[in-house]
Amino acid sequence: MNSGTNPRRIIFFGNERLVSGLSHTDTPVLQSLIDSGYEVCAVVVNDAGTKSRKAKVLEVAELAQANNIPVHMPHKPMDIYDELMNYHADAGVLVAYGRIVPQALIDAFPFGIINIHPSLLPNYRGPSPIESAIANGDTSTGISIMALSAKMDAGPVYHQVEFNLPAYETAPHLSQKLAGLAATELIATLPAIFDGTLQPVPQDETKVTYCQLISKDDARLSPDSQTAEQAERLVRAYKAFPRARLNVEGYELILLNCHVGDHASSSLCIAFTDGKFLCIDELIAPSGKTMSGDAFIKGYLTS
């Protein structure tokens, strides 16, 4: 395993893919822990998921193996409780693990498990805070460094950083930005957590909001019940997964890039309830090919 110069020992939980369906991560948190000299004793990855999700390369596992760090992939974290305890780690660090960790395991670490959540808690507890912030048209979001509890995203918070949310942001890009921000802030915060000068503050339960697991049904756009602006936000929010879909002249299209217009400039400008138009700039055609809106018109809609 890696030979850090920092005396603190850490077990890392998660795969760092903060967005559902994200195909790649640069593993900034795990990399930062290694670069900062912490002794990462082991990496624990959740083995749950679909076959397609399991088939993805696990960059955290590759990074761990490159640094001689053992990788564990238990069905449940308690399945390897004794093995984890044998590492005598001071704390766990958890990023996008995707499974509730029992309180007994959290309490087994002297400093518990430190979790990174990509929202300003208590806002957007749950599995889709990045997508939800974009879909709801929020102007800011952020990251929370918190003490993990067995109740979902309910633990007390050590540190938060707000992040201004541009109107053009997509979920994959925002995920990468927040992951980088989280890595920087975690490394800056850990010393104060370990020396006891930074204590977590309980969340205000009266201000809790939740986000839900996203399904493909959520990504089907509805010109009869949504505004064009709502639809455009969903295209950006669901760009990684499950990707916004719309039936246009009998063709099922996956929408990748769109803009809102006051007028229909082409047959790929679809009217929504606010009288404005969702204009499709880039899409995946029924053939599976990615193409521009103009190319789709020429190839499919021009007789």
ZIKAKA-V734945 format. One record per residue. N is the residue number from 1. RES is the residue in three letters. PSI is psi in radians with two decimals (none if undefined). BURIAL is # if it has 24 or more other ideal C-beta (glycine too) atoms within 12 Angstrom, else .. D_FIRST is the distance of its C-alpha to the first C-alpha in Angstrom with 2 decimals. Layout:
N	RES	PSI	BURIAL	D_FIRST
N	RES	PSI	BURIAL	D_FIRST
//
This chain:
1	MET	2.92	#	0.00
2	ASN	2.58	#	3.78
3	SER	1.52	.	6.47
4	GLY	2.80	#	9.21
5	THR	-0.23	.	12.72
6	ASN	2.34	.	13.91
7	PRO	-0.27	.	14.26
8	ARG	2.42	#	14.04
9	ARG	2.36	#	11.37
10	ILE	2.45	#	11.72
11	ILE	2.26	#	11.58
12	PHE	2.25	#	12.87
13	PHE	2.25	#	15.85
14	GLY	3.11	#	17.84
15	ASN	-0.06	#	18.41
16	GLU	0.06	#	20.03
17	ARG	1.66	#	23.24
18	LEU	-0.27	#	25.69
19	VAL	2.37	#	28.73
20	SER	2.27	#	29.85
21	GLY	-0.02	#	29.89
22	LEU	2.24	#	27.91
23	SER	-0.24	.	26.84
24	HIS	2.59	.	24.04
25	THR	2.54	#	21.75
26	ASP	0.11	.	20.07
27	THR	0.91	#	17.47
28	PRO	-0.58	#	18.58
29	VAL	-0.90	#	17.26
30	LEU	-0.74	#	13.60
31	GLN	-0.72	#	13.95
32	SER	-0.66	#	15.77
33	LEU	-0.76	#	13.33
34	ILE	-0.83	#	10.68
35	ASP	-0.50	.	13.69
36	SER	0.03	#	15.00
37	GLY	0.09	.	12.30
38	TYR	2.51	#	11.33
39	GLU	1.76	#	8.10
40	VAL	1.87	#	7.52
41	CYS	-0.59	#	6.52
42	ALA	2.76	#	7.89
43	VAL	2.26	#	10.52
44	VAL	2.12	#	13.91
45	VAL	2.39	#	16.59
46	ASN	2.25	#	20.24
47	ASP	-0.03	.	21.64
48	ALA	2.78	.	25.21
49	GLY	3.00	.	27.38
50	THR	2.93	.	29.82
51	LYS	-0.69	.	29.31
52	SER	-0.63	.	29.57
53	ARG	-0.67	.	26.91
54	LYS	-0.46	.	24.52
55	ALA	-0.27	.	25.34
56	LYS	2.59	.	23.94
57	VAL	2.30	.	20.79
58	LEU	1.73	#	18.01
59	GLU	-0.58	#	16.75
60	VAL	-0.63	#	14.07
61	ALA	-0.70	#	12.72
62	GLU	-0.77	.	13.13
63	LEU	-0.72	#	11.42
64	ALA	-0.83	#	8.33
65	GLN	-0.63	.	8.49
66	ALA	-0.37	.	9.33
67	ASN	0.31	#	6.23
68	ASN	0.66	.	4.10
69	ILE	2.21	#	4.15
70	PRO	2.47	#	6.74
71	VAL	2.25	#	10.20
72	HIS	2.45	#	13.21
73	MET	1.16	#	16.77
74	PRO	2.69	#	19.16
75	HIS	-0.70	.	22.83
76	LYS	2.45	.	22.93
77	PRO	-0.53	#	20.19
78	MET	-0.26	.	22.03
79	ASP	-0.43	.	21.56
80	ILE	0.52	#	18.05
81	TYR	-0.88	.	19.05
82	ASP	-0.70	.	18.46
83	GLU	-0.70	.	14.95
84	LEU	-0.68	#	14.13
85	MET	-0.50	.	15.99
86	ASN	-0.26	.	14.01
87	TYR	-0.29	#	11.08
88	HIS	0.79	.	13.87
89	ALA	2.60	#	13.16
90	ASP	-0.60	#	15.99
91	ALA	2.83	#	16.61
92	GLY	2.66	#	16.09
93	VAL	2.22	#	16.79
94	LEU	2.23	#	18.78
95	VAL	1.93	#	20.19
96	ALA	0.94	#	22.49
97	TYR	-0.60	#	21.16
98	GLY	0.29	#	24.66
99	ARG	2.48	#	25.11
100	ILE	2.31	#	26.45
101	VAL	2.20	#	24.03
102	PRO	2.57	.	25.97
103	GLN	-0.53	.	26.85
104	ALA	-0.63	.	25.67
105	LEU	-0.71	#	22.02
106	ILE	-0.81	#	22.55
107	ASP	-0.28	.	24.20
108	ALA	-0.31	#	21.47
109	PHE	2.35	#	19.39
110	PRO	-0.63	.	21.09
111	PHE	0.34	#	21.35
112	GLY	-2.78	#	21.62
113	ILE	2.24	#	20.27
114	ILE	2.15	#	21.10
115	ASN	2.48	#	22.56
116	ILE	2.17	#	23.71
117	HIS	2.27	#	27.01
118	PRO	1.03	#	28.93
119	SER	2.97	#	32.30
120	LEU	1.52	#	34.14
121	LEU	2.53	#	34.12
122	PRO	0.27	#	36.27
123	ASN	2.35	#	37.35
124	TYR	0.92	#	35.98
125	ARG	2.43	#	34.03
126	GLY	-2.99	#	32.87
127	PRO	-0.11	#	31.19
128	SER	0.86	#	33.06
129	PRO	-0.60	#	33.51
130	ILE	-0.87	#	33.14
131	GLU	-0.70	#	35.63
132	SER	-0.70	#	37.93
133	ALA	-0.72	#	38.15
134	ILE	-0.82	#	39.25
135	ALA	-0.59	#	41.54
136	ASN	-0.02	#	43.26
137	GLY	0.48	.	43.92
138	ASP	2.59	#	42.09
139	THR	-0.14	.	42.28
140	SER	2.75	.	39.07
141	THR	-2.59	#	35.84
142	GLY	-2.92	#	32.60
143	ILE	2.61	#	29.31
144	SER	2.28	#	28.81
145	ILE	2.06	#	25.87
146	MET	2.86	#	26.60
147	ALA	2.09	#	25.73
148	LEU	2.48	#	25.21
149	SER	2.89	#	27.88
150	ALA	-0.41	.	28.70
151	LYS	2.38	.	31.69
152	MET	2.01	#	31.01
153	ASP	0.50	#	30.30
154	ALA	-0.01	#	32.44
155	GLY	2.86	#	30.25
156	PRO	2.68	#	31.24
157	VAL	2.26	#	30.32
158	TYR	-0.74	#	28.65
159	HIS	2.48	#	29.42
160	GLN	2.61	#	31.12
161	VAL	2.25	#	31.92
162	GLU	2.59	.	34.84
163	PHE	2.13	#	34.88
164	ASN	2.35	.	38.21
165	LEU	1.85	#	38.56
166	PRO	2.66	.	40.58
167	ALA	-0.23	.	43.15
168	TYR	0.06	.	41.75
169	GLU	2.46	#	38.10
170	THR	2.77	#	36.50
171	ALA	-0.76	#	33.81
172	PRO	-0.75	#	31.21
173	HIS	-0.71	#	31.81
174	LEU	-0.67	#	31.85
175	SER	-0.79	#	28.57
176	GLN	-0.72	#	26.92
177	LYS	-0.77	#	28.70
178	LEU	-0.58	#	27.81
179	ALA	-0.74	#	24.12
180	GLY	-0.73	#	24.11
181	LEU	-0.74	#	26.21
182	ALA	-0.72	#	24.02
183	ALA	-0.80	#	20.89
184	THR	-0.81	#	23.02
185	GLU	-0.60	#	24.62
186	LEU	-0.83	#	21.55
187	ILE	-0.63	#	20.01
188	ALA	-0.48	.	23.53
189	THR	-0.53	#	23.99
190	LEU	-0.77	#	20.88
191	PRO	-0.69	.	21.94
192	ALA	-0.54	.	25.32
193	ILE	-0.78	#	23.98
194	PHE	-0.54	#	21.87
195	ASP	0.02	.	24.80
196	GLY	0.02	.	27.26
197	THR	-0.28	.	29.57
198	LEU	2.05	.	29.07
199	GLN	2.47	.	30.23
200	PRO	2.59	#	30.42
201	VAL	2.27	.	33.92
202	PRO	2.55	.	35.21
203	GLN	2.65	#	36.24
204	ASP	1.83	.	39.97
205	GLU	-0.31	.	40.69
206	THR	-0.20	.	44.05
207	LYS	0.26	.	42.48
208	VAL	2.34	.	40.02
209	THR	2.75	.	40.14
210	TYR	2.68	.	38.29
211	CYS	2.73	#	37.29
212	GLN	2.87	.	37.16
213	LEU	2.35	.	35.26
214	ILE	2.43	#	36.82
215	SER	2.95	.	38.66
216	LYS	-0.51	.	40.46
217	ASP	-0.56	.	43.74
218	ASP	-0.40	#	42.83
219	ALA	0.03	#	42.68
220	ARG	2.04	#	46.22
221	LEU	2.61	#	48.38
222	SER	1.73	.	51.84
223	PRO	-0.36	.	54.56
224	ASP	-0.24	.	56.87
225	SER	-0.05	.	54.76
226	GLN	2.71	#	52.48
227	THR	2.85	#	53.24
228	ALA	-0.63	#	52.18
229	GLU	-0.70	#	49.91
230	GLN	-0.76	#	48.19
231	ALA	-0.73	#	47.73
232	GLU	-0.65	#	46.34
233	ARG	-0.65	#	43.75
234	LEU	-0.62	#	42.69
235	VAL	-0.76	#	42.27
236	ARG	-0.66	#	39.78
237	ALA	-0.61	#	38.07
238	TYR	0.41	#	37.62
239	LYS	-0.60	#	36.84
240	ALA	-0.85	#	33.41
241	PHE	2.44	#	34.56
242	PRO	0.11	#	37.07
243	ARG	2.18	#	39.09
244	ALA	2.47	#	42.67
245	ARG	2.58	#	45.42
246	LEU	2.38	#	49.17
247	ASN	2.12	.	52.04
248	VAL	1.98	#	54.26
249	GLU	0.72	.	57.47
250	GLY	-0.03	.	56.13
251	TYR	2.28	.	52.79
252	GLU	1.99	.	49.50
253	LEU	2.49	#	47.50
254	ILE	2.15	#	43.93
255	LEU	2.25	#	44.20
256	LEU	-0.73	#	41.66
257	ASN	2.30	#	43.60
258	CYS	2.88	#	46.84
259	HIS	2.81	#	49.06
260	VAL	2.30	#	51.86
261	GLY	2.71	#	55.37
262	ASP	-0.33	.	58.79
263	HIS	2.73	.	60.44
264	ALA	1.93	.	59.72
265	SER	-0.13	.	59.27
266	SER	3.07	#	58.48
267	SER	-0.08	.	58.42
268	LEU	0.38	#	54.72
269	CYS	1.95	#	55.60
270	ILE	2.27	#	55.78
271	ALA	2.39	#	57.79
272	PHE	-3.10	#	56.21
273	THR	-0.41	.	57.87
274	ASP	0.08	.	58.09
275	GLY	-0.04	.	60.17
276	LYS	3.03	#	57.44
277	PHE	2.41	#	55.75
278	LEU	1.96	#	52.22
279	CYS	2.13	#	52.20
280	ILE	2.03	#	49.64
281	ASP	-0.60	#	48.21
282	GLU	2.49	#	45.47
283	LEU	2.94	#	44.95
284	ILE	2.10	#	43.79
285	ALA	2.93	#	46.95
286	PRO	-0.44	.	47.74
287	SER	-0.24	.	46.87
288	GLY	-0.04	.	43.24
289	LYS	2.37	.	43.76
290	THR	2.31	.	42.85
291	MET	2.89	#	45.92
292	SER	2.82	.	47.88
293	GLY	-0.74	#	50.56
294	ASP	-0.73	.	53.24
295	ALA	-0.65	.	51.95
296	PHE	-0.74	#	52.01
297	ILE	-0.81	#	55.58
298	LYS	-0.64	.	56.72
299	GLY	-0.48	.	55.06
300	TYR	-0.59	#	55.76
301	LEU	-0.21	.	58.42
302	THR	2.06	.	60.86
303	SER	none	.	63.38
//
